[in-house]
Amino acid sequence: MTTRDTTGDDGETFEQNRHDQLTTAPEATEADADPRIEVTEHDGNTRIDIAPDADVRPGPGPGMPEADGE
């Protein structure tokens, strides 16, 4: 997985800022900051995939009629 090593004005990296933003809500947990995507690069092409174990995924959730094909 590729991570951004961009450092902001506050001296923190993109990943540190992302973690801080996702865990500052009153009932947030460390799991809220878990990576949800995987970024890979092959032969100059960048591929972005949803992590297979991501708790939050795009589209309808399990049990929704759209997800079940009904």
N, C-alpha and C positions, 0 to 999 in steps of 0.2 A: 504494500500500500504506500502510496506517495503522500507525504504530508507537506503542508506549506510551511516554509521557514521564514516567512515574511515577519519582520518585527515592526510593531506599531510604534507610535510616538511614546507610549507608556513603557516601552522596553519589553513588552510581552509578545510572544509569538502568536500567530493565528490560532493555533491549537489551545494555548493557554487562555486567550480571550474567549474562544468558543466554549471552553469548559466553564469559565466563570459565568458567561451569559446563561448557559443551560442549567446551572446549579444554584442560581441566586433566588429562584422563586421560593416562597415559603415552604412548600411541601416537596421540593425537588430532591432527587436522590442522585448518587453518582452514576447510576444506570442511565439517567437522562442524558448524560454527556458521552455515552458510548457511541463509537462510530456507526454510522448508518449506511455508508457507501464504501465501496472499494474502487480505487483509481489505479489503473495499470497502464503502462505505455509499452507498445510493441511497434518497432519499425517506424517510429514517428507518429503513430496513431495513439490517441488517448481513449481509453474505454472506462466508462463509469457504470458500475453495477450496484444494485441495492445489496447490502450485506445479507447473506442468507439467515443470519441470526438477529437481524434488526427487529426490535420490538415495534417500531413505527415504520410502516410501509405505505407507499402510494397506492391509491385505488381502494375499492370496497374491501371491507374487512371480512373475516370468516363469518359465515352465517348470513351475510347479506345476499339477497336474491341475485344481485349482479355478479357476485363472486361464485355463486353456485351454478350459474348458467341457467337459472330458471326464468 
